[in-house]
Amino acid sequence: MSLENKTLVELSKDLTAKKVSSVEVTQFYLDRIAQHNPALNAFITVCNESALAEAKEADKKIASGHAGPLTGIPYAHKDIFCTDGIKTSCGSKMLDNFIAPYDATVTTKFKEAGMVMIGKTNMDEFAMGSSNENSFYGPVKNPWDHTRIPGGSSGGSAAAVAARLVPAATGTDTGGSIRQPASMCNITGIKPTYGRVSRYGMIAFASSLDQGGPFAQTAEDAALLLNIMAGHDEKDSTSVIHDVPDYTAELNKPLTGLTIGFAKEHFASGLENDVAVVIQEAIAELQKLGATIKEISLPNTHLAVPAYYVIAPAECSSNLARYDGVRYGYRCENPKNLDDLYCRTRGEGFGLEIKRRIIVGTYALSSGYYDAYYLKAQKIRRLISNDYQTAFKSVDLIVGPTAPSPAFKLGEKVDDPVSMYLSDIYTIGVNLAGLPGMTIPAGFVKSLPIGLQLIANYFDESRLFNAAHQFQQATDWHKKTP
Amino acid sequence: MEWETVIGLEVHVQLSTHSKIFSGAATAYGADPNTQACAIDLGMPGVLPVLNKKTVEKALMFGLSINAEISNKSVFARKNYFYPDLPKGYQISQYELPIVGKGHLDIQLDENTVKRVGITRAHLEEDAGKSLHEDFHGQSGIDLNRAGTPLLEIVSEPDLRSAKEAVAYLKTLHSLVRYLDISDGNMQEGSFRCDANVSVRPKGETKFGTRAEIKNVNSFRFVERAINYEVARQIELLESGGTVIQETRLYDAERNETRSMRGKEEANDYRYFPDPDLLPIIIDDKTIESIRTTLPELPWQRRERFQSDFGLSHYDSYCLSLTREMAEFFEATVKATQATPKIVANWILGDFSAYLNKEQTEISESPLSPQQLAQLLDRIADNTISGKIAKTVFDAMWAGEGDADKIISSQGLTQISDSSALEKIIDEILLNNPNQLAQYRAGGEKLFGYFVGQIMKATQGKANPQQVNELLKKKLG
């Protein structure tokens, strides 16, 4: 029996019916990782032993009738979530030797759900990047074309799910780091409302933007995963006290009566024509499913990338100050004095993109520049947020492209950071506003997957899942595999 | 030229909470290095701060007690700088929106002068850890037990005009935080630390001179000395044609001098910005009012009560209410004795305080309890001993020889108030001093005191002085 294309829902059924054991499922995916990961480089750590031990425990739970819906199903964890006793590198040389003595809240939740952590996935260093080329552990390859990037920063997770090395994975999304790689790898990914998923133990890049979320083959699977991940956490003051609904409850609602907007700014210059065609077809499909389609405007869209590249680096420059070689992580050899310890530890331990952002952020917060950069960017953030709120007065969802182009070639944009940054142009505004955003497979351009982005108002994830699920009932893009 | 000193103080008060401001680790002093630092205090990757609400209550209590503006919203900010004992590379503090705004504190300068000192703001922040430079063979050790300890930084206006005023302000502030029980105020352990901004200007000038900041002085005495040194240094510099530079200076208590730590050109740019890990503190009026009801009697309220209830002078009342411990000691003694409150006040502000000062003892560690002092004062009131003998008894009590009654009886200190016995002694003295008696009778009235002295000597001070006076007068007729 082949398990590789089974969804979580299907695996869950098989496990409950005892057609297959968690140990068998886990071994199956461990074998696939052993076979395919060398070419893809999607994993930093594979947890052969602990995964099988967890699978055994899960089987006991299933046998005793104490299983939850996803008990015994393997998942991969982006290497940004701390895992007690297992290395958490954040894709950086700085944390190559770091083993957290605690679990992230999300890790704890998955443990409690009885899911099996099969490994930790590759990522852009400290989640900074859109191509996964900024990893200390080398770039991840796109399973659809090994000469191309999988997107970033959660490229390892996206590639692993796309290549069916694991049925589900976690990611984090600060400016598009779940949605952009999901789109480029033909899988489903959601960045929930800011504050929906605890950030405790999720290594910070830009605290006011970072949000964890799941990757899966389908919207239904993603909903099941978010059911586990979401919820208030006392350890994270920014996690919101707001009831977590069952995200699968509204999957089957018809789309009639739903008003879906598309922003004309998302179809302006910068978007590749072929991509635009795919997205327009996807929108037509939603209309066929009963939704009313309406053009809207998000007039400050063009300011999102510049504002983001002030706010995110500013927060990053402060968040990454703790990596100083004093208490844990990388420390340079034989420091001569304190300055030398700081300079060489950080000089040797961080990659180029990290340093670029630390310098930009430090500059933006400096006395004399703070008002002109940081404060101004915060004002723009407010404007962008307001644009969305205005839009949501007349529409229930906003859809559009997730990224302006399909996956680009490895190395194509490494020397052009601005062009790299612009690949997140449609996703970044959602982070600045703190809204939930999702991407689902919507078609192909020259055999490369294209994602459709869906954006909802705060805490309206259920509506995203509903629309995405209905779309996936009517289409089979999400079933295509490399 | 005549110079005027201008001083503003920044006081770091450690708030007395069981756990840290942003983590659950304990704050107890004196534990082995790094045994009270959790993942959050260590600034481990991915961990997040969660505000200890007790610190907010304590800050609000302080704000209300100084009649400060309390804004409904205050914000934590990150103060970014690198130092090995600062685990995150930033300190969580408050910058643009502190929890306590403008307020004021009245300080007593001498018996007749009260001065109102403006308080600019008070904000919550976390303490850093400690670098240990000994015992590490050319390296430094880091102890992060103190990292994350809650502090309230209280910033005064540049309203103070002398080291003396600065000390008076500090003592009043110290008294207040102890009354409010928001800090143990322990200066040796660093629970009450002071930075002084000092400048001088020609008398009459309205613009401020360039100031130097003296860092981390942790005793009232050192604050006074450090400021006096710094003022003299600045005046000397200016009078010899030099200029004061804005800089941070360190006070060296051993050499009694301030030394430059770092100049402005090396000053850190702290790159403050709102901490995205913490929500703004939102305080509604209801919370403010409910905290107001928890405020204890404050030093100045107690002073007024001492004046009205006990008929004490403003200054006695002020001195007695300056510390909570002193005030409580006084009240307990008054309650337990027949002696008048004035006599109790005299004893506490006199001998008792002198002993405390001399032996550098805190009231809490006084060998005398209020009840013991009360017993001693009762023995004066009921004429068992004289006030003079009482001092001898007091000495013995301080030395731990037991209760007043025990000391009086074991040392035979009971006052001689038996008229016939006293008369006998007086007769003897007069008989033995015929010359002095003759001189007295010839108008040498000063010799009256001589006879009293002789009588006291003969009775080892135990004669009831009032009776001696009366009887002697009669005899000398």
Boltz contact constraints between the chains, C-beta under 6 A:
constraints:
  - contact:
      token1: [A, 82]
      token2: [B, 46]
      max_distance: 6.0
  - contact:
      token1: [A, 102]
      token2: [B, 39]
      max_distance: 6.0
  - contact:
      token1: [A, 200]
      token2: [B, 48]
      max_distance: 6.0
  - contact:
      token1: [A, 201]
      token2: [B, 46]
      max_distance: 6.0
  - contact:
      token1: [A, 202]
      token2: [B, 46]
      max_distance: 6.0
  - contact:
      token1: [A, 203]
      token2: [B, 45]
      max_distance: 6.0
  - contact:
      token1: [A, 203]
      token2: [B, 46]
      max_distance: 6.0
  - contact:
      token1: [A, 207]
      token2: [B, 276]
      max_distance: 6.0
  - contact:
      token1: [A, 207]
      token2: [B, 277]
      max_distance: 6.0
  - contact:
      token1: [A, 208]
      token2: [B, 276]
      max_distance: 6.0
  - contact:
      token1: [A, 236]
      token2: [B, 48]
      max_distance: 6.0
  - contact:
      token1: [A, 237]
      token2: [B, 50]
      max_distance: 6.0
  - contact:
      token1: [A, 237]
      token2: [B, 278]
      max_distance: 6.0
  - contact:
      token1: [A, 237]
      token2: [B, 279]
      max_distance: 6.0
  - contact:
      token1: [A, 315]
      token2: [B, 276]
      max_distance: 6.0
  - contact:
      token1: [A, 318]
      token2: [B, 78]
      max_distance: 6.0
  - contact:
      token1: [A, 318]
      token2: [B, 80]
      max_distance: 6.0
  - contact:
      token1: [A, 318]
      token2: [B, 90]
      max_distance: 6.0
  - contact:
      token1: [A, 321]
      token2: [B, 89]
      max_distance: 6.0
  - contact:
      token1: [A, 321]
      token2: [B, 90]
      max_distance: 6.0
  - contact:
      token1: [A, 322]
      token2: [B, 43]
      max_distance: 6.0
  - contact:
      token1: [A, 322]
      token2: [B, 88]
      max_distance: 6.0
  - contact:
      token1: [A, 322]
      token2: [B, 89]
      max_distance: 6.0
  - contact:
      token1: [A, 326]
      token2: [B, 84]
      max_distance: 6.0
  - contact:
      token1: [A, 327]
      token2: [B, 42]
      max_distance: 6.0
  - contact:
      token1: [A, 342]
      token2: [B, 82]
      max_distance: 6.0
  - contact:
      token1: [A, 365]
      token2: [B, 271]
      max_distance: 6.0
  - contact:
      token1: [A, 365]
      token2: [B, 273]
      max_distance: 6.0
  - contact:
      token1: [A, 366]
      token2: [B, 269]
      max_distance: 6.0
  - contact:
      token1: [A, 367]
      token2: [B, 269]
      max_distance: 6.0
